[in-house]
Amino acid sequence: MKTLLKLLLILLFINFSCSDNQAEVTPIEDETSKLNDTDNNISARQGLKPIGTGVMMQAFYWDVPAGGTWWEKVESKVQSWSNAGIDAIWLPPVSKAQNGAFSMGYDPFDYYDFGEYDQMGSIETRFGSKSELQSLISEAHNAKLSVIADIVINHNSGGELEDNPYTGTPYYTDFNPKSGKFFRSNSDFHPNANCNSDSGVFGGFPDLSHCQPYVQDWLWKRSNSVAKYYKNVMGFDGWRFDYVKGFEPWVVREWKNAVGGFSVGEYWDGNAGTLDWWSSEAQVSAFDFACYYRMRDAFQGNNLNRLNDDMLWKRNSSKAVTFVANHDTDEIYNGKLLAYAYILTHEGYPTIFYRDYEEWLNKSKLNNLIWIHNNLAGGNTSILHVDNDEYIARRNGYNNAGLVVYINNSDSWKERWIETNWSNTRIKDYTGHSSWEPVTQGGKWVRIQAPPKSYTVWSPK
């Protein structure tokens, strides 16, 4: 009887998902009907800073304190972050996962449980309750910040064991979430009758099958799909897609086309050409792992020549999201602030890691670099000099004067003559690391300096 009842429920949901005109008899439909269903404009919702004009804050780290207080902590910081020049915050996965109150969210179980249903051993998520999440999003919007949701759709976790006719062995693919939305069974994972596999699996987790119409409907097509609920009801403005190596680029493209919003994928690969290919196929941004690994080699390996190598921002700056550390990888210890000076003066959309900003590095220096990024770092980039210890580049200006950044990884002061875009102009170092205020020659040349293990940023006074 239980099996028959379950089959009837699945058939009922398939019937709903196959008809765009079918009435949706769910509480979510009542909420979504009050709001615009889609918006293919990637800019932020009205009244917010446009995403990409400032700096993104990764508003978490791995194993933030458990106990349901994280949303409140982040809410207390959003106004000061906005004042500093942040334009968006990226949150961890917000829905209930297999490990309940102890999970960082990357083992998703119920996409519609934001901390209100008693399942997986808890009511709240590790980060807090649904109402606390909604309060955080509202406060972020009041501070003119966009809110980026971390989307984990490669795999699921927490299902019950069931027989699998496609493999002949039982597996944990029976998902019965208490939200009553997006029930899943073996046919929604790989292998199934339509698709044997996709481009990748993560550990031993059940691998969600995006080729199945039922899965597509619940993830982004239905009026109460995950994508549309997160945007229209919860208020998310954009998406960070986890482990996009695990499925084809068209999945992200379809999601973005269905609901709009800024989108960036975690394609963990240090090859700039591969990142450029994925970004073009998905038609969204990608984290610039090529830049990350070249910076690791440059600063951790004490060889700034590596900054001359290929990176996504050099191929397509409009699709590059740069970073120095994140919740998964943090390998740049030597010269970490120099690495931030690099991404915050160069092209691409830079991200700051929570612990670097709030705990580990000099916040006033990071705020200074954020200001420099938002006010001076315009236009394309010309690399003026690079060797083992020194790196100098010029931003050529776009609706601003541009800048020259001088990074010195040696143990002594350095000076160099460089060519600027400014003739007979007094310039200064906007970091305060040098007191020089030289005047450029008629031919635009000038001598600048940088202190040991530090940097300077020059622009007209």
Buried (B, 14 or more C-beta within 10 A) or exposed (E): EEEEEBEEBBEEBBEBBEEEEEEBEBBBBEBBEEEEEBBEEBBBBEEBBEBBBBBBBBBBBEEBEBEBBBBBBBBEBBBEBBEBBBBBBBBBBBBBBBBBBBBBBBBBBBBBBBBBBEBBEBBBBBBBBBEBBBBBBEBBBEBBBBBBBBBBBBBBBBBEEBEBEBEEEEBBBBBBBBBBBBBBBBBBBBBBEEBEEBEBBBEEBBBBBBBBEBBBBBBBBBBBBBBBBBBBBBBBBBBBBBBBBBBBBEBBBBBBEBBBBBBBBBBBBBBBEBBBBBBBEBBBBBBBBBBBBBBBBBBBBBBBBBBBBBBBBBBBBEBBBBBBBBBEEBBBEEBBBBBBBBBBBBBBBBBBBBBBBBEBBEBEBBBBBBBBBBBBBBBEBBEBEBEEBBBBBBBBBEEBBBBBBBBBBBEEEBEBEBBBBBEEBEBBBBBEBBEBEBEBBEEBEBEBBBBEBBBBBBBBE
